[in-house]
């Protein structure tokens, strides 16, 4: 039978690991390419451009610019997606995700070869 000290140490270690896992956000960066025709663009009053059905890991494939991004960057994203839709091209996105928050870091219209 294990000693009480060994059991306490094991329990303390497990509690520490669970606490550390819960307190740190696991952020990862992902790259995707998606046909622009599948993307739904939406803008809500006072918020950034939001994209849906992109294939991202967030609910409904949601992607959005960081709230601190400039209005010009929001306009550029909107124009890029519309241009890709009109020309039948794909969009490329690099985004960070943490839980159900997917923030666009970089985007581009994928050139046809």
Secondary structure, DSSP 8 states (H G I E B T S, - for coil): ---HHHHHHHHHHHHHHHHHHHHS---EEEEEEEEGGG-EEEE-TTS-EEEESS--SSGGG-EEE-TTS-HHHHHHHHHHHHHHHHHT-EEEEEEEEETTEEEEEEEEEE---
